[in-house]
Amino acid sequence: MSTDEIFEVWDKAMLMDPAVEILCELRTRSKQVDTPPEVKEAIDKVLTTMAMRDTYCRKMTMPDSASTRMISKETFAMPWSQLFREGKVFTEFNPFYQSGPGQGQFLQFLIRMQKATRVLEIGMFTGYVAMAMAEALPEDGVVVTCELEPYLVATAKETFRGLPCGEKIDIRQGPATDTLDALAEEGQQFHLVYLDADKEGYLGYYKKLLDNQLLAPGATLVVDNTFEFGTAYTKSNTVMDQFNIAVMQDDRVEQILLPLLDGVSLIRRKGE
Ligand SMILES: C[S@@+](CC[C@H](N)C(=O)[O-])C[C@H]1O[C@@H](n2cnc3c(N)ncnc32)[C@H](O)[C@@H]1O
C-alpha cells in the first residue's frame, strides 16, 4: 500500500479511533523533532499494518450490491454544505454519516441468521443500510425506517422507487420517539432493529423498544457507535457509557459489544 492509500484509510478511522489519532499526531511530531529513523519507521509500520488489516477485512467480505454501491456513491456526491446553507437539511451532514464499509453486509448476515422478516431502522440518512437490509429479506419482508429530515425522506423515496427491493422499505418521517409510539400503537413487532440515530436519544428509544414489545422475544437489537468515537472507554459517564451500562444492567436482555468500526452492540431480547 502506498503512503497516500494508507492515509486515505486513516482519514476516516481517525474520526473514530483515539489511538489512531494519537499515532498520527506522533507521526507528525516525529518529523519536526530529532527522532531516530527506526522510531519513525516503527510508527509508520504500526499505522500501515493496521490499515492493511482493515483493507484485508474489506477484501475478504462479500461485496456490496449494485444498489447499495450506487446509494453510497450518490451520498458522497451530494452537496451537503450547500444543502445546509440553503436550509434544506437542519444538520450539516457529511458522507460519513452513512454506515461504514461492511456494515450493510454484517446486517444482511444477521437478518438471514435470525430469519427475520420484519426489520426496523432508527436513523435512515440516505438509505444505504435500509436498502442492504431490504435485500436480505424474503419477498414478503419489510424494513420500516425512521428519519427526521424531510429532505432526506423525499430523496430516499425517489432513490428507492427505481431499485429492486425498494418496495420493501416503508419510510416514516418525523422524530423517532413519535414513530416508535405510533408503531407500538399499531401493535407492530420486529425481529431485528438497527439503532443509528441521535445518540442522546438512544436510551429513550431502547426503553420504548423493550417496554412496548417492539423488540420481539428472541429478536436482536443492533446498536451502532457504542464506542462514541472512543469516548465511551476513554472518559467516564458519557452519553454512550451510560447507555452501555443501562443495557448491561437490564436482565431482559443479553449483550455483546463488538470492536467493529465505532463499536457495534448486539443485544438480544431473552425468550423464544
Ligand atoms: C448516522 S445517520 C444514519 C445512517 C444510516 N443508518 C445509514 O445506513 O447510512 C443518523 C440519521 O438519524 C437521523 N436522526 C437524527 N435524529 C433523529 C430523530 N430524533 N428521529 C429520527 N431520525 C433522526 C439523522 O437525520 C440522520 O439521517
The ligand as an SDF file (V2000), in Angstrom:
LIG
                    3D

 27 29  0  0  0  0  0  0  0  0999 V2000
  -25.7570    8.1630   11.2990 C   0  0  0  0  0  0  0  0  0  0  0  0
  -27.1130    8.6380   10.3130 S   0  0  0  0  0  0  0  0  0  0  0  0
  -27.8300    7.0910    9.8740 C   0  0  0  0  0  0  0  0  0  0  0  0
  -27.0660    6.3230    8.8240 C   0  0  0  0  0  0  0  0  0  0  0  0
  -27.8760    5.2490    8.1970 C   0  0  0  0  0  0  0  0  0  0  0  0
  -28.3300    4.2590    9.1520 N   0  0  0  0  0  0  0  0  0  0  0  0
  -27.1290    4.5550    7.0420 C   0  0  0  0  0  0  0  0  0  0  0  0
  -27.2830    3.4000    6.8600 O   0  0  0  0  0  0  0  0  0  0  0  0
  -26.3930    5.1410    6.2870 O   0  0  0  0  0  0  0  0  0  0  0  0
  -28.2610    9.2240   11.5290 C   0  0  0  0  0  0  0  0  0  0  0  0
  -29.5980    9.6800   10.9460 C   0  0  0  0  0  0  0  0  0  0  0  0
  -30.5220    9.8000   12.0330 O   0  0  0  0  0  0  0  0  0  0  0  0
  -31.3690   10.8940   11.7710 C   0  0  0  0  0  0  0  0  0  0  0  0
  -31.9460   11.3770   13.0360 N   0  0  0  0  0  0  0  0  0  0  0  0
  -31.3440   12.1450   13.9860 C   0  0  0  0  0  0  0  0  0  0  0  0
  -32.1760   12.3850   14.9880 N   0  0  0  0  0  0  0  0  0  0  0  0
  -33.3420   11.7750   14.7010 C   0  0  0  0  0  0  0  0  0  0  0  0
  -34.6000   11.6730   15.3510 C   0  0  0  0  0  0  0  0  0  0  0  0
  -34.8240   12.2630   16.5300 N   0  0  0  0  0  0  0  0  0  0  0  0
  -35.5690   10.9570   14.7530 N   0  0  0  0  0  0  0  0  0  0  0  0
  -35.3600   10.3430   13.5550 C   0  0  0  0  0  0  0  0  0  0  0  0
  -34.1940   10.4120   12.8950 N   0  0  0  0  0  0  0  0  0  0  0  0
  -33.2030   11.1150   13.4500 C   0  0  0  0  0  0  0  0  0  0  0  0
  -30.4550   11.9200   11.1120 C   0  0  0  0  0  0  0  0  0  0  0  0
  -31.2060   12.8770   10.3880 O   0  0  0  0  0  0  0  0  0  0  0  0
  -29.5550   11.0280   10.2500 C   0  0  0  0  0  0  0  0  0  0  0  0
  -30.0470   10.9250    8.9600 O   0  0  0  0  0  0  0  0  0  0  0  0
  1  2  1  0
  2  3  1  0
  2 10  1  0
  3  4  1  0
  4  5  1  0
  5  6  1  0
  5  7  1  0
  7  8  2  0
  7  9  1  0
 10 11  1  0
 11 12  1  0
 11 26  1  0
 12 13  1  0
 13 14  1  0
 13 24  1  0
 14 15  1  0
 14 23  1  0
 15 16  2  0
 16 17  1  0
 17 18  1  0
 17 23  2  0
 18 19  1  0
 18 20  2  0
 20 21  1  0
 21 22  2  0
 22 23  1  0
 24 25  1  0
 24 26  1  0
 26 27  1  0
M  CHG  2   2   1   9  -1
M  END
$$$$
